[in-house]
Every structure is written in structure tokens, then in C-alpha cells.
Amino acid sequence: MGNASVRTTVVAKRGESSYLIMVGDDADTADGIVVSVRHHERFPPRPLQAILARGYWEPHKHDPKLLRELFAIPEREDIEQRGEPKEEE
């Protein structure tokens, strides 16, 4: 179930094969999705500013064809959601 009104844009690149997709219109509040073409994996959305703070990203001109190719890469399923650890009973 997707929301067609949410803007998605390729905004940055790191190295030769990692791209950053911005989900939303405002970079201060948008989520970001990192996609590694080399490892053929797309990571779950996280706050864009948190991603930018943890790596060096070069600005990248948006390309609709590239965006479609990046979303064709499957999202990783083995990444646990970060947060408070749950206590075992």
C-alpha cells in the first residue's frame, strides 16, 4: 500500500554504488532510504538528517529511471528496528 502523494527523490550518492532517497518535501523532517546497488539491498526508512550525519554524501541529480531501479531492489528484512531492548520474561 503506497501513498502516491509522498514525494521521493534521489538526492545523494556515496562512493560508486550507494544512493540516498529522500521521502518527503522537507529535508528537516523527511525520511531517507539508503540503497546499496553493489550489495543489492535497500534499507528501511530512517530520518534523513540522521543518515546525513553518519556519512559523507555527494549531492546527486534526481533521475526518475534510477529511482525506479533503486526501488526494484528488495528491502532488507533482517535489520531489527532500533529502540529500547525488550526484557525477556
Sequence and secondary structure as in RCSB ss.txt:
>XXXX:A:sequence
MGNASVRTTVVAKRGESSYLIMVGDDADTADGIVVSVRHHERFPPRPLQAILARGYWEPHKHDPKLLRELFAIPE
REDIEQRGEPKEEE
>XXXX:A:secstr
   TTS EEEEEEETTTEEEEEESS TTT EEEEEETTTTEE   EEHHHHHHTS  EE    HHHHHHHHHS B
 SS    SS     
